[in-house]
Amino acid sequence: MVLGFLAHLEFAVCFAGLFVWSLWRFAHYRPKWRQGVLDLFALFTVPIVLMLVFYFVAIRRTELGAGPKYQLAPLLIKTASYMLGGPASGQAAGIVALLAAAAICMVLIWLMSNRDDDWIFYAVVILAPLGLIAIRRPEQLYVRYFMISVATSLVLLPSGYEALLRRGLAGLGVALALLAIFVAGNAAKTINLLRFGRGQYLSALHFMEINSDGREVVITSDHDFRNGMLVNYYKRYLERPDQTHYLDGATLHEEYVLTKGGSLGAEWLILHRFDLTKQAERRLWE
């Protein structure tokens, strides 16, 4: 659990699921409450103490940067669709998301009917983020924030898949068809990742380096924090890293004022866009 917290703070939902499930187990299977309390103390003291230390030392003063506006329903649909290898948007994404939600509910009900209390852990981990969002809507929300819940769902679903395989030839046929769709959807995304990489940032910088008019490669963007960080990180892999420079908006504006409009500025402009249909904003400094 300590390693989980250090890997990603979202592991808190997994910790919550383990804690609630453990409470249930100790309440129903420990003959003495004292022994149950001692067992809980032995299991959870170390991760709770280290989690508190981690929070007060490294997390408490963390400030979230600004992010894009989001719509909750499309974001949840994208997350559920991605879980089964579906598309990010459109009617197909909605259908896949409904299938994912229905499959999770059916497997949870199946575990409950078989008196398997593992459903408590799965239900808490999967539903806790939704409950937190309902209580307090976060300013920024991304698909990756549901990473632990999605991973837990993928551990849960094979239980129902196993039950489906035991339903004779009809169940076997349905199970194989679902497996084929799942593999095909994820294979397409994996192929694109292997083909294009994650963002093609280095390829874009190579293009700028090759096609620059002068010896210096001067780059700017409309989002200094994100794009400036990417340029400064990836330029080390270029042939001329020392001649590749990122100029932030404040520096460009200062040079423009000092030279009374005579500054050459930057040769390349990177636009920060989540919606690819929007056109670049034109801005003139006076």
NORGIDA-V513359 format. One record per backbone hydrogen bond with DSSP energy under -0.5 kcal/mol. CO is the residue of the C=O (numbers start at 1). NH is the residue of the N-H. If there is no record, write none. Layout:
co;nh
CO;NH
CO;NH
//
This chain:
co;nh
1;5
2;6
3;7
4;8
8;11
9;12
10;13
10;14
11;15
12;16
13;17
14;18
15;19
16;20
17;21
18;22
19;23
20;24
21;25
22;26
23;27
24;28
25;29
26;30
29;31
32;36
33;37
34;38
35;39
36;40
37;41
38;42
39;43
40;44
41;45
44;48
45;49
46;50
47;51
48;52
49;53
50;54
51;55
52;56
53;57
54;58
54;59
55;59
55;60
59;62
71;75
72;76
73;77
74;78
75;79
76;80
77;81
78;82
79;83
80;84
81;84
81;86
82;85
90;94
91;95
92;96
93;97
94;98
95;99
96;100
97;101
98;102
99;103
100;104
101;105
102;106
103;107
104;108
105;109
106;110
107;111
108;112
109;113
110;114
111;116
112;115
115;117
116;119
117;120
117;121
118;122
119;123
120;124
121;125
122;126
123;127
124;128
125;129
127;131
128;132
129;133
130;134
131;135
132;136
142;145
143;146
144;147
146;150
147;151
148;152
149;153
150;154
151;155
152;156
153;157
154;158
156;159
156;160
157;160
157;161
158;162
159;163
160;164
161;165
162;166
164;167
167;171
168;172
169;173
170;174
171;175
172;176
173;177
174;178
175;179
176;180
177;181
178;182
179;183
180;184
181;185
182;186
183;187
184;188
185;189
186;190
187;191
188;192
189;193
190;194
191;195
192;196
193;197
197;199
200;204
201;205
202;206
203;207
204;208
205;209
206;210
207;211
208;212
209;212
216;218
217;219
217;245
218;267
218;268
219;247
220;270
223;227
223;228
224;228
225;229
226;230
227;231
228;232
229;233
230;234
231;235
233;236
234;237
235;238
238;241
240;243
241;244
243;217
243;245
245;219
245;247
246;248
248;252
249;253
250;254
251;255
252;256
253;257
254;258
255;259
256;261
257;260
259;262
268;220
269;271
270;222
271;273
274;276
275;278
//
